[in-house]
């Protein structure tokens, strides 16, 4: 049992910390999520078993075993096993021991300021509460006077901050040695319980993915005969024929004291063109989907990309610089859709007063596409309504949830009023990529949507898990024209482009395989969907059938699309 425990620990941690120096650099949001993921992965993948300052005690019911941190540190720094570890790891393959050593000494590129700022946010504290259910020091269960926290909560936070304070790049071994306790106990029974919860979620997700694939194959059989030569001839994977020019406008909404910029990509066409708005995710910025903006502009759409100031990269920079103690404000659930409404109002005005925009914008035919928090934004404008009743059910038991996105969604529970409706009649269609939906909207809020909607999901999304956040919510939709596209093997970050201002590497297993392929899927799906339902060009609907989707689907990220799904259907 002891070797299996360490084997699972090193396998999970290795994927998060290995090859950090060889990876490209990414945005502050990705840096924050890297921190979030590693705390979460420590919890849910059996690698939450952080070790002790002097001894580690592993318990499973009445069975307990312990080893010294000194022995582990000696091995990590020299590559040699002393007598204690020789006995402990006598049956472990050499390659596994080498992996364990690498995990212990791989640098973590986060400073003590960045670590402490995150751990003092509500989301960071929630994750620490999860960790203390498994990790306990000698003062097990002892409450700190004047607080609702246990000693274990503060011990875990202290170990992380102290380890990061000693050097620019600390390690897992540093955390173990800084833990403010002579002994730390790990509850393997609770670890196993949580591992089984994870496994159950994974199994349910796999069943849903198989069902999606099965349903998509039915569409192939039906539609494959519909002029496949014409489908193959339409090479939507390439840029279009229109040149475009980019301009940046500044917006000031006096009613909200809100200032933000937006980039406008204007195709060189002699007509009014529909407007597509792209909404970035939490901690990202308007550079994250430049690839999509340029592509859509080349196909004749006006593309507007606003910056959401309360939930962009600057907000995360402020957090990491100790200039704020908030990941984001609950008010962002209101301000984000209002940003886009105000942007559309501004573009309407500019189309009447500015030569550059006169006769170029059709503000009554708008499509919105957003990713993650931007996916929420797009769906809110499409008619989905914030559901306080659902959040009341969900947010009272966050400590039992393995869904990281609920930590963000439940911020909306602190809004002042119970009813919000951000539907904008100018918005004719919406695309939501890896959206957060299950609690903030719930079934009752989600099924208010009546316009065409496409939800794009990634099977390996650990931030907004596919099954609860996209696949199940898709089945709640009542609108006639709805699509669910699944990138099998994609992650939460597969569709986000590298930011030119980013400074922090992101591990390859978090990015996922072939992000360029995932981004190309987003281009094709977006253009096709907007051509079909914003431009009302019915010919493009054929390219939303699986007959065409299978012609562009590639390994290692096979793509499927369905228009209906019955998750409750019993096997015959």
Secondary structure as UniProt FT lines:
FT   HELIX           2..17
FT   TURN            18..19
FT   TURN            21..22
FT   STRAND          25..26
FT   HELIX           28..44
FT   STRAND          55..60
FT   TURN            61..62
FT   STRAND          63..68
FT   HELIX           69..78
FT   HELIX           83..88
FT   TURN            89..91
FT   HELIX           94..105
FT   HELIX           112..119
FT   HELIX           122..132
FT   TURN            133..134
FT   STRAND          135..136
FT   TURN            140..141
FT   TURN            145..146
FT   HELIX           151..166
FT   HELIX           172..178
FT   STRAND          183..187
FT   HELIX           188..223
FT   TURN            224..225
FT   HELIX           228..233
FT   TURN            236..237
FT   STRAND          244..253
FT   TURN            254..257
FT   STRAND          258..267
FT   STRAND          273..279
FT   TURN            282..283
FT   TURN            286..289
FT   HELIX           290..298
FT   TURN            299..300
FT   STRAND          302..306
FT   TURN            309..310
FT   HELIX           313..320
FT   TURN            321..322
FT   TURN            330..331
FT   HELIX           332..353
FT   TURN            355..360
FT   STRAND          361..371
FT   HELIX           373..382
FT   HELIX           388..394
FT   HELIX           395..400
FT   HELIX           405..409
FT   HELIX           410..414
FT   TURN            425..426
FT   STRAND          427..433
FT   TURN            438..441
FT   HELIX           442..446
FT   TURN            447..448
FT   STRAND          452..458
FT   TURN            459..460
FT   HELIX           467..471
FT   HELIX           472..476
FT   STRAND          482..487
FT   TURN            488..489
FT   TURN            492..495
FT   TURN            500..501
FT   STRAND          504..505
FT   HELIX           508..511
FT   HELIX           515..533
FT   HELIX           538..544
FT   HELIX           546..552
FT   TURN            555..556
FT   STRAND          559..562
FT   TURN            567..568
//
